[in-house]
Amino acid sequence: MERRVRRDEPDRAEDAPPLKQQKPRQPPPAKLRGLKDRIAPGVRVLFVGIKPGIRSALTGHHFAGYSNRFWKLLYESGLAPEPVTYLDDDRMPEWGLGITNLVARPTRGVNELAPAEYAAGRAALERKIRRYKPRIVALTGVSLARALLPSSTVSGHSAVSRQSASASSPVQLGLHSGRLAGVPVFVLPNPSGRNAHFSYARMLDAFTALKQLSAVSGQLKG
């Protein structure tokens, strides 16, 4: 017998609460793979990050965070000849640039890194520097510089003033007096959009100073 639907009876299909869309689960950091380096022998500048973020590990590209301004800074400073994104990191050697990380293991934050990883990372980084012989090593972040450099002294070659650094950090932006594997070191601000210590304009000043220095980097050897 056919069932009659009362006019005041709700349509169950239309009135049912919508199903919640679940976001795809990301694999835990322990199961994520590190990023491959983009380096060629004799690059003018070798950029060094402290470690890959989760999104970078998922995409397989450096500085892939949604708010990261590295690639915009690279172009606007003149270090890259055209607008680029993280998808272009394979092309960095074409422009005389390279990129690597101190620690290969992806994590959500630097607080997850163990002291032994910093020590092993430094040894690995120095081997890369000796192998590829970049003219300048650019550390992307004062936290990274603090972990690698013995002092906060800045060379007079730097085009970035001491006032450009965060007041809470003893590490200054610019060309450092110390070296890594005999190569000059330039300290940049962390380009993350979550970096509240530096405005975009101050970040761009630092990247532009690096571009200017890289043009005469042959004079820094010795």
C-alpha positions as CSV (number, residue, x, y, z in Angstrom):
1,M,0.0,0.0,0.0
2,E,1.4,3.4,-1.0
3,R,2.3,5.6,1.8
4,R,1.0,9.1,1.7
5,V,3.3,12.0,2.7
6,R,1.7,14.6,4.9
7,R,2.2,18.2,3.7
8,D,3.7,19.1,7.1
9,E,6.1,16.2,7.1
10,P,9.7,17.3,6.4
11,D,11.6,16.1,3.4
12,R,14.2,14.0,5.1
13,A,16.8,14.2,2.3
14,E,16.7,18.0,2.1
15,D,16.3,18.8,5.8
16,A,19.1,16.4,6.9
17,P,22.1,18.3,8.4
18,P,24.9,18.6,5.9
19,L,27.8,16.2,6.3
20,K,31.0,17.8,7.5
21,Q,33.8,17.8,5.0
22,Q,36.8,16.4,6.6
23,K,40.2,17.8,5.7
24,P,42.6,15.3,4.3
25,R,44.9,14.0,7.0
26,Q,48.6,15.0,6.6
27,P,51.2,12.4,7.4
28,P,53.1,12.9,10.6
29,P,56.5,14.7,10.2
30,A,58.3,11.4,10.9
31,K,56.9,9.9,7.7
32,L,57.7,13.0,5.5
33,R,60.8,13.0,3.3
34,G,63.3,15.8,3.3
35,L,63.8,18.1,0.3
36,K,66.5,17.6,-2.3
37,D,69.1,20.4,-2.6
38,R,69.1,22.7,-5.5
39,I,72.9,23.5,-5.9
40,A,75.4,23.5,-8.7
41,P,79.2,24.1,-8.5
42,G,80.3,27.7,-8.2
43,V,76.9,29.3,-7.4
44,R,77.1,32.9,-6.4
45,V,74.8,32.5,-3.3
46,L,73.9,29.4,-1.4
47,F,70.7,29.9,0.7
48,V,70.5,27.9,3.8
49,G,67.2,27.2,5.7
50,I,67.1,25.8,9.1
51,K,64.8,22.9,8.2
52,P,61.9,22.1,5.9
53,G,58.4,23.0,6.9
54,I,55.5,20.5,6.6
55,R,54.0,22.1,3.4
56,S,57.5,22.2,1.8
57,A,57.9,18.5,2.5
58,L,54.4,17.7,1.1
59,T,55.0,19.7,-2.1
60,G,58.7,18.7,-2.5
61,H,59.7,22.4,-2.9
62,H,61.6,24.8,-0.7
63,F,59.9,27.8,1.0
64,A,56.5,26.6,0.0
65,G,54.6,27.9,3.0
66,Y,51.5,29.9,2.1
67,S,52.8,33.1,3.8
68,N,56.4,32.7,2.9
69,R,57.8,35.7,1.0
70,F,61.2,34.2,0.0
71,W,60.3,33.9,-3.7
72,K,58.8,37.4,-3.9
73,L,61.9,38.8,-2.2
74,L,64.2,36.9,-4.6
75,Y,62.6,38.6,-7.6
76,E,62.1,42.1,-6.2
77,S,65.7,42.2,-5.0
78,G,67.0,41.3,-8.4
79,L,68.4,38.0,-7.4
80,A,65.9,36.2,-9.7
81,P,65.4,37.7,-13.2
82,E,61.7,37.1,-13.3
83,P,58.7,36.5,-10.9
84,V,59.0,33.0,-9.5
85,T,57.3,30.7,-7.0
86,Y,58.4,27.7,-5.0
87,L,57.6,25.6,-8.1
88,D,60.7,27.2,-9.7
89,D,63.2,26.1,-7.2
90,D,64.8,23.6,-9.6
91,R,65.8,26.6,-11.7
92,M,67.8,28.4,-9.0
93,P,71.2,27.2,-10.4
94,E,70.3,28.9,-13.7
95,W,70.5,32.2,-11.8
96,G,73.7,31.4,-10.0
97,L,71.8,30.4,-6.8
98,G,71.5,27.3,-4.6
99,I,69.4,26.2,-1.7
100,T,69.7,23.7,1.1
101,N,68.7,23.1,4.7
102,L,70.8,22.8,7.8
103,V,68.6,19.9,9.0
104,A,66.9,17.7,6.4
105,R,64.1,16.4,8.7
106,P,60.8,18.2,8.2
107,T,59.2,19.4,11.4
108,R,56.4,21.7,12.5
109,G,58.7,24.0,14.4
110,V,62.4,24.4,15.3
111,N,61.7,23.4,18.9
112,E,61.4,19.8,17.6
113,L,65.0,19.7,16.5
114,A,67.6,18.0,18.8
115,P,71.0,19.6,19.5
116,A,72.6,16.6,17.8
117,E,70.8,17.4,14.6
118,Y,72.3,20.9,14.6
119,A,75.8,19.5,15.0
120,A,75.3,16.9,12.3
121,G,73.7,19.5,10.1
122,R,76.6,21.9,10.4
123,A,79.1,19.2,9.4
124,A,76.9,18.2,6.4
125,L,76.6,21.9,5.4
126,E,80.3,22.5,5.5
127,R,80.9,19.4,3.3
128,K,78.4,20.9,0.8
129,I,80.2,24.3,0.9
130,R,83.6,22.7,0.3
131,R,82.1,20.6,-2.6
132,Y,80.1,23.3,-4.4
133,K,82.3,26.3,-3.5
134,P,79.6,29.0,-3.4
135,R,80.8,32.6,-3.2
136,I,78.5,33.5,-0.4
137,V,76.5,31.5,2.1
138,A,73.2,33.2,3.0
139,L,71.5,32.1,6.3
140,T,67.8,32.7,6.2
141,G,67.0,33.7,9.7
142,V,68.8,35.0,12.8
143,S,67.9,31.8,14.7
144,L,69.9,29.9,12.2
145,A,72.7,32.4,12.3
146,R,72.8,32.2,16.1
147,A,73.1,28.4,15.9
148,L,76.0,28.5,13.4
149,L,78.0,31.7,14.0
150,P,80.3,32.3,17.0
151,S,79.6,36.0,17.4
152,S,77.3,38.7,16.2
153,T,79.9,40.9,14.6
154,V,79.0,42.3,11.2
155,S,81.6,43.2,8.6
156,G,81.8,46.7,7.2
157,H,81.0,45.3,3.7
158,S,77.3,45.0,4.7
159,A,74.9,47.4,3.1
160,V,72.4,46.7,5.9
161,S,72.7,48.7,9.0
162,R,72.8,47.3,12.5
163,Q,69.4,48.9,13.2
164,S,67.9,46.4,10.7
165,A,68.1,43.6,13.2
166,S,65.6,42.6,15.8
167,A,66.3,44.4,19.1
168,S,65.7,41.1,20.9
169,S,68.5,39.3,19.0
170,P,72.2,39.8,19.2
171,V,72.7,38.6,15.7
172,Q,72.8,41.3,13.1
173,L,71.8,41.2,9.5
174,G,74.4,41.5,6.8
175,L,77.8,40.2,6.0
176,H,79.2,38.4,9.1
177,S,82.8,38.5,10.2
178,G,82.9,34.7,10.5
179,R,82.9,32.2,7.7
180,L,81.6,28.7,7.1
181,A,84.2,26.3,5.5
182,G,86.1,29.4,4.5
183,V,83.2,31.1,2.7
184,P,81.7,34.5,3.6
185,V,78.4,34.4,5.4
186,F,75.5,36.8,5.0
187,V,72.6,36.8,7.5
188,L,69.1,37.4,6.2
189,P,65.8,37.7,8.1
190,N,63.5,34.7,8.1
191,P,61.1,35.3,5.1
192,S,58.2,33.6,6.8
193,G,55.0,35.7,7.0
194,R,54.9,34.9,10.7
195,N,58.1,36.8,11.3
196,A,56.9,39.8,13.3
197,H,60.4,41.2,13.9
198,F,61.0,42.5,10.4
199,S,58.7,44.3,8.0
200,Y,58.6,43.3,4.3
201,A,60.5,46.5,3.5
202,R,63.3,45.6,5.9
203,M,63.4,42.1,4.5
204,L,63.7,43.5,1.0
205,D,66.5,45.8,2.1
206,A,68.5,42.8,3.3
207,F,67.9,40.8,0.1
208,T,68.8,43.8,-2.0
209,A,72.0,44.2,-0.1
210,L,72.8,40.5,-0.7
211,K,72.2,41.0,-4.4
212,Q,74.6,44.0,-4.5
213,L,77.2,42.1,-2.5
214,S,76.9,39.0,-4.8
215,A,77.9,41.2,-7.8
216,V,81.3,41.8,-6.2
217,S,81.6,38.6,-4.2
218,G,84.9,37.7,-5.9
219,Q,86.5,40.5,-3.8
220,L,85.5,38.8,-0.6
221,K,87.6,35.7,-1.1
222,G,90.9,35.2,0.7
